[in-house]
Amino acid sequence: MKLSTLLTILKPLNAKLSKNINPNSIKISEFKIDSRKVNTGDCFIPLKGKNTDGHNYIKNAFENNAICSLAHINKANKCPEDSLCILIDQDPYEALLLIAKYKHKKYIKEKTIAITGSAGKTTTKYMLAHILKSKFEVYFTPGNLNGDIGTPLALANLNHTFDFAILEFGTAKFGEINLQKRIAPPDISVLLKIAHAHTQFLKNIKGVIKEKGEILNPTGKNVIAYDLLKHYQSILNKSNTITFGYNPSADIVIANVKITQNGTTGNVNIKPIKKQITLNIPVYHKHIFENISAIIGTLIHANVYSDKLIKSIESFVPAQQRGSIEYYKLNKTLITFANYTYNANDASITNAIETIQDIKTNAQKILYIADILELGNQSQAVHKQIGKQLKKLNNTTIFLQGPLMKHAYNELKNKKHVFYSEDQGSLLKKLNNYIKSQSSVFIWAIGSLGMKTFNIVQDWKPIKK
């Protein structure tokens, strides 16, 4: 992007340059909000955080060869002498939103698909991208870039034309989804399952339902879990809405889901196009067909559904820490590891419990669960409920980590083969000693990212299958 184009975009913010220069002679590579990640040719956007102000790092950005930086006009003194700052009379965050909106409109030519829910957003995004990439130019937000900063930052760095954009609309507080909708209005809105997530900020499950529901568009096309329909009847147009789920009344009905040696198999009855299809997915995931059914609804709304296209999902491989199956050895013990250590909520833990119960294996099954964070006053009740669910789990050794999992452990004290520690280090020692006593194990690990559940593999040796 030329600097002259950026000045045009930021005209509403009364943008002006800190020194005389020909704006047509400057080309910006990318926009960065972390001065440590700035590369030659990048433009730094100094955002204000909870504990610091990005203006304090403008100098660092230029030391890392930034070609320019934004700055509030009142913070012009933060710009090093003879450096190129774009001075504006509002918060630089507003500039980021304007850039993102401009880039989205310029580069996304066909349809924008926005996905939200308490669990499965990222997996659904990757699966849908995997399918569409075989026929179309597809943009999807990298990694976990979502929310009121991640989504605009990702869009601000678009640099060529795409047919489809697949965006993950994350939210941890009220208003985040509406903000993302303003900069990238979705043609198709997808709402997956809702669970206790971020209730520290969204107050309770009703708050989660309200905020997640903001993605739905009364006049646009929507795909929604059938069980959630009751919460949004007043704002949804039936003719523009495709529902999915296990209920026979859903538009896309899931049936006969089974865990096999090679992954998960199931049937889907697609009523809107009068088709039935059986799929075999190389992922251990009892609820993966909820994601798949949402994807089928999206393809129908986008007028691109074909059996061949949806069958390509059978070659999907999940991202690391999001259901990847990995193989290790500890001493002589073979370890098959279902890696779900990126994040967790009560819905994803329910899936873990239900899936590991159904997995057929000669290896000793182990379920390792760490605390769910950011639940606020819902924390004790949610973790206690997890303990009640774990009571029904058979033939599986359970390891529970963290102060909140004490509430789950209290429900399991009379159950054999349950280990608990607030401290990760001591629990991992118990786990590794237990693993060494077995010839082979199948381990499923899950927990909030802040619990660093991914450390579970630190003493294991990676091997090829």
N, C-alpha and C positions, 0 to 999 in steps of 0.2 A: 504494500500500500504506500502510495506517495504521501508525503507530509501535506501536500496541498489538499488531497482528498480528506485526510484526517481533519484538517482545519475546517473544511466544509461541513463534515459530520458534527463537529463540536461547535458550530456557529451558535446554537441556542445557549451555549455556556459562555458566550463572549470570549472565545479563544483568541489569544494573541501570542506571538513569539517573544521570547526574552531577548533575542538579538536579531539583527537584520540578516536574513539569509533567504535565498531563493527556495521556496517550499517545493518546487518541482524537481529540485536537485537531490532531495533526500528521500530515500526509500526505506521503509520500516519492514523488518523481517517478521517479528512477532511482538506481542504485548505480554509483559511479565509483571507479576505482582510481588515476586520474591526477588530482591536484589541479588541474592546469592546465585540465582538461576539465570541471571541476565547473560546473554551472549552478544557478540559483536553484531550491531545492526538492530538490536531490540529496543523497544520503547517501554520505559518503566511507568507503571501506574501505582502511585503511592496510596494504598488504602489504609483507612484507620481501623485498627483492631481494638480488642478489649483492653490490652495492656500497652499498646504502642501505636505510634503514628508512622505510616510509611514514608512521610516526608523526611523523617530522620535518616532514611536510608538512600535518599537520592544520590548523595555523594558516592556511596558504595556502588550504586548502579552504574554511574559513570566510570568508576574505577574498573568495572567489569566490561567496559567498552559499549555501554548503552549509547545509541545514537541520539536519543532524546528522552525526556521525562515529562510527565504531566505534573502540575503543581497548582494548588490553590493560590490565587493571586496574593493572598495575605502571607503565604509561606514562600514567596519568591526568594527570600534570603537563604533558603535551604539549597538553592541551586548554585553549584560552584561557578566561580567566575568564568565567563566565556563558554559555559556549557549551554546546550540548547534545551530550554524548558518551554512547554506549552502552558501558558498561564490561563486559568479559567476561574470564574467567579462562583463556582459551586464545588461540592465534594467530588473528588476524582472518581468516586464510585459511579456518579451519574454519567460521567464520560464513558466508563466501561460499558454501561447499559446501552448508551447510544451507539457505540461501536458494534456491540453484539447484535443489536437490532438491525443495523445497516447491513452487516455481513450476512445475517440470516436471510434477509430479503433478497440480497444480491446473488447468493450462491446456491440456495435451495430452490430447485425449479419445479419439482412435482409436489411431494407431500412431506409434511412433518408429522412424525409419530411420537407422542409423548407418553411415557410410561411412569406410573407411580404405584405405590403400595408399600406395605410394611416389610414384605419379604419377596424376593424373586425379581426385583427390578433389573439388576445388573445381568443376571442369567438370561432373563427374557430378552433384554437388549442384545446381548451377544448372540443368542440363538436366532433372533430375527435377522440380525445383520448377516450371520452365516448363511441363511437361506437366500436373502435378497441379493447378496453380492455375486451370486452366480449369473444374474441377469441385468443388474443395474449398478450404477454408481451410487454407493451408499456411504453416508457419513454417520458415524455413531460416536458419542462422547467417549473419550478415552478413559480407561480405568474407572475411578469413582468420582469423576468430575460431575457434580450436580449441585443443586441448591442455589441460593441467591448469589454465590460467588463462582462456584464451579461451572454452572451452565453458561453465564455470560462470558466468562474467561475462555471457555472452549469455543464458543461461537465467534468471539472476537478474533480468533486465530484461524478461521476458515480462509482458505486461499485459492479454492477453485470450485467449479460447479459440481453439484451432486443432484441425482434424481430424488433420493430420499434422505431425510435426516431422522435418525432414531435418537431421541433424547430421554435421559433419565431425570425425571423431576423429583429430586429428593427434597425433603423438608424436615426441619427440626423445630420450627416455630410458625406461628400463624402468619400468613401473608406470603410465604416463600413461593408457593405454587403459583399464586396469581402474578407475582413478579415475573416468574419464568414464562408464564403464558403471554405476558405483555411484550416480551422481547422476541418470543418464538411461538406465535399462535399455532396450536396444533390442529391439523386437519383430522387426525384420528387420536382420540384420548383413550388410554388403556389403564384401567384400575384393577389391580390384582388384589390379593387378600389383605386384610387389615388386622393388625395385632397390636399388643402393647409395645410401642416403640416411641422414644422421645417424650414419654408422658411427663417427664420432668419439666418440659417446656409446654407441651400441649395439654397438660392438666390430667386428662383421663382418656379412656377409650372413645368417649363422645367427641373430645377435642380432636383425636386422630381421625375419626370418621369425617368430621367437618372439614378439616384442613385437606385431607387426601381427596375429598369429594370436589374440591375446587377445580380439579383438572377436568371435570366433566363439562361438556358444552351442550346446552339445550338445543342449539341449532346445528351442531356439528355431528360427527360420527363418533360413537363411543363403544368401547368393549369393556364389559364389567363382569366380575364374578357374580353369579346368580344370587348367592347368599347375601350380597350387599345391596341388591336391587331395592329392598324395602326401605333403605335409608335415603334413597334419592328419587323415589317415584315422582315427586312433585317437579323435578327439574329435568327429567329425561323424556325424550320423545321416543316412543317404542319403535317407530319406523327407522330411526337412526341408531338404534342400540342393539348390539349383539351380546347376549349373555352366555356364560360358560360355567360348567360345574358338573357335579355328580347328580343333581336333581333332574329327573326326567323332563321337567318343564323348561329346562334351559335350552337355548338355541343350539348350543354345542354341548353334547352330553358325553362325559367321561365314564368309561366302564372297564371292568376286568383288569385293573392295574395290578401287576405282579412284579416282584423283584426276582430276577433270574441271576444265574452265574455271570452273565455278560452285561447286566445293567437292569433296565426297567422296560417292561412291555405293557401295552394297553390298547384299548379300542376307543375311537372317537366317532360319534354319530353327529354329522354336520348337517343339521336340518335345513339351513337356508339354501343349500345347494344339493340337498338330498343325496348325500354321500356318506359312506362309512369307510373308515381307514384304520388299519392296525399298524402300529409303529413300535420299533425296538430301539431304545435309546441307550448308548453306552455310558450311562450314569446311574449310580445307586441313589435313587431319589423317589420316594413314594408319591410325592406331590408334583413331580415334574410335568405331568400331563395337564396340570392347571396352567402352567406357563405355555405349553404347546397349544392348548385350546384357545388361550388368549391370542397367540400368534396367528392361529387359523382365522379367528374373527377379524384380526387386523388385515390379513391378506385379502379376505373377502371384501372388506370396506375399501381397500385400495385397488380392487378390481384386478388383482394379479394372482389369485389363487390357482394352483394346479396341483394335481397329485404328485407330479414329479418334483415340484418345488418343495412341497412339505416333506416328501420322502428324504430330501437332502439333509434333513435335520438328524437323520440316523448316523451321520458322520461327524456330528458336533462333538467337540472336546471342550469341557469347561475350563475356565481360567483357573490358575493356581489359587488355592485357598478358597475357592468357590465351588467345591465339589470335585476337584481333581483327585484321581486315584493314583497314588504313588506307592513305591515299593522300597523297602529298607531291610537291613539286617541289624540285629543287636546281638553280639556274640554269634550264636548259631541259630537264633530265632528269626524266622521269616516274618516280616510285617507287611500287611496290606493296609494302607492308610487312606481313609476317606477324609480329605482335607477340607473342612468347612471353617477354617480359623479366621476368615476375614471379619466376620461379624455375626451377631446372633440376636434373635428375639424369641418370644414364646412360640410363635408359629414355626420358625425354623427348627427349634428344639423339639417340638411335637413331631415334625417331619423326621428328625433324626431318630427319635424313639420308635416311631412306627416303621421306619425303613429298616433299622438294624434288627428289629424283631423278626422281620420277614426274610432277611438275608439267609440263604442256605449256604453254609460253609462248614468244613471240618475244623477250621481254625477257631481258637477261643475268641469270642466276641468281647470287645471292650468299648464302652462309651465314656468319653472324657468330656465333661461339660464345665465351663467356667462361667462366672457371673454375667448376667445381662445388665448393662449400665444404662444410665439416663432414664430410669423409670420413675424417679421422684418418689411420691408417697405410695406408688403402686408396687414398689420393689418387693416388699415382704410377701404380699399376696401372690404375686406372679411366681416367685421362687418356691413358695410353699406348694402351689399348684403343680409345678414341675415335679416336685417330690412325689405328689400323689400319682402323677402319670408314670413315674419311674417304678412305682410299686408293682405295676402290671407287667413290667419287663422281665422276661425269663431268659435263662441261659446266657446272661450277659453280665460281665463284671463292670461296675460303675465307679468312676473316679470323679469327684466333685471338688472344684477349686474356687476359693474366694469367700469373703465374709458373707455375701448374700446367699451363697449356696448352702450355708449352714441351715437356712430355713428348709431347703429341700432335704438335706441330710437328716434333719429331725424327724421327717416323715418316714425315713428308711432305716432307722437305727436297728430294727429287728430283722432286717433283710440281710442275707449273707452276701459276701463279695461286694461290699460297698466301702470305698475308701474316701476320706475327706481330709482336706487341709486348707486353711486360709492362705497358706504360703505356697506359691508355685514350686519353689525349689524342692521343698521336702516332699511334695506330692509327686513330682517327677521322679524322685529317687525311688519312691514306693512303686510307681508305675514301671520303671525300668527293671526293678528287681522282680516284679511280677511277670513281665514279658520274658525275662531270662528263664523263668521256670516252665515256659511253654515251648512247644516245638514250632508253632505258628500262631499268629494272632491277626485278627481283623479289628482295626481301631478306627473309630469315628470320633473326631475331635471338633468341638464347636464352642464358641464363646465370643463376647464382645471384643473388638479390636484392642481396646485399652487393657484387656486382661492378658495380652501377649500369648494367647493360646498357641500361636505358631512356634513357640519355643519347644514344644513337645518333641520335635524331631532333632534337637540340637546334638544329642549323643548317638543318633542312629546313622548308619552308613547307607547312602542311597545305592540302589541296585536297579538293573534293568529287569523287566519282567521275563 
